[in-house]
Amino acid sequence: MRLRARPALLTVVAALVACSDGGPPVLRFQAVSAGAAHSCALETSGRAWCWGQNGTGALGTGDTAQHREPALVTGFAFTMLAAGFLHSCGLRDDGAAFCWGINGLGELGDGSRQDRWSPVAVAGGLRFVQISAGEGATCGITASDSGLYCWGTDLIGLNAPAGRDSTRPALANSLRWCDIVACLTGKHPQSL
């Protein structure tokens, strides 16, 4: 009888061997995102791992301990991750968004300004296909209508009403968005 190797089984065995030898577990990542002083990566299984500074809970480990090596984010499997300045966000396979970390400007989108050390649901029940986190703000593109929603600080006037910080997702001000596209491309969005 001839034995055939199964890659998934070999990966698990390799991970167990690495752990039993005292080394770190073998992780296979499909995406990575870097924030100001932390990074997060998405394992092929959907598990999220973060490492770096964690004074505001940006690693999503349920505490504020710094981690020099990847630490498992508590709670969910994700399909996408975004590391912001001092916060992080992820999308589940159903498009639900979750964020964690600093929240003084509402960048977590949960309707509060309370820092969170573990993932919390973004308010409003929206489903996203894309999410991006920056310095004090987060934006996502919805699955249903490709709408651009942002929350957190509103330094460039995208949130509706323009110029107001939002602790919940707000549809981006379409006139302002058109101005930004026109400035960046030199063309009006309808002519693109």
Long-range contacts (C-beta under 8 A, 24 or more apart in sequence): 24-69, 27-70, 31-80, 31-81, 33-81, 33-82, 33-83, 33-88, 33-133, 34-83, 35-83, 35-84, 35-85, 35-86, 35-87, 35-88, 35-133, 36-85, 36-86, 36-135, 37-86, 38-83, 38-86, 38-88, 39-83, 40-73, 40-81, 40-83, 40-88, 40-90, 41-70, 41-81, 42-78, 42-79, 42-80, 42-81, 42-90, 45-77, 46-77, 46-78, 46-79, 46-93, 47-72, 47-73, 47-77, 48-72, 48-73, 48-76, 48-77, 48-78, 48-81, 48-90, 49-73, 50-83, 50-88, 56-86, 56-87, 56-101, 56-102, 56-115, 57-100, 57-101, 57-102, 57-115, 57-116, 57-117, 57-118, 58-83, 58-84, 58-86, 58-87, 58-88, 58-100, 58-101, 58-102, 59-88, 59-100, 59-101, 60-88, 60-100, 60-101, 60-117, 60-118, 60-119, 61-117, 61-118, 62-117, 62-118, 63-117, 64-117, 73-100, 73-119, 74-118, 74-119, 75-118, 75-119, 76-119, 80-130, 80-131, 82-131, 82-132, 82-133, 82-138, 83-133, 84-133, 84-134, 84-135, 84-136, 84-137, 84-138, 85-133, 85-134, 85-135, 85-136, 87-133, 87-138, 88-133, 89-122, 89-131, 89-133, 89-138, 90-119, 90-131, 91-128, 91-129, 91-131, 91-140, 94-127, 95-126, 95-127, 95-128, 95-129, 95-143, 96-121, 96-122, 96-125, 96-127, 96-128, 97-121, 97-122, 97-126, 97-128, 97-131, 97-140, 98-122, 99-133, 99-138, 103-167, 104-136, 105-136, 105-137, 105-152, 105-153, 105-165, 106-151, 106-152, 106-153, 106-165, 106-166, 106-167, 106-168, 107-133, 107-136, 107-137, 107-138, 107-151, 107-152, 107-153, 108-138, 108-151, 108-152, 109-138, 109-151, 109-152, 109-167, 109-168, 109-169, 110-167, 110-168, 111-167, 111-168, 112-167, 113-167, 122-151, 122-168, 122-169, 123-167, 123-168, 123-169, 124-168, 124-169, 126-169, 139-172, 140-169, 147-171, 147-172, 148-172, 148-177, 156-180
